């Protein structure tokens, strides 16, 4: 019985170790700029990536209404970083600005993505 339990534990440990080592490389490491049209004007962002995830997002230039833009620029980047994807919910009441920011982020990430053969 002890041998069976030991064997089962060994299999579980080996499987766990193999699963931890199987991260897929998604991005080229670096800093990339992206642009898109917001509600009022262009939005320019800077996105920093490592091979596995989005590390940071900065809004470099924008012409959106300040009250709305502040909320969008405060909420959207953390959502994108947490999801490791630009596919996140927009800010209610600021759909056009949110979509412009997300398109700019996607534009930057398209430059960072590793091309699959």
ABEGO torsion letter per residue (X at the ends): XAAAAAAAAAAAAAAAAAAAAABBBABBBEBBBBBBBBAABBBBBBBBBBAABBABBBBABBABBAAAAAAAAAAAAAAAAAAGBABBBBBBGAAAAAAAAAAAAAAAAAAABBBBX
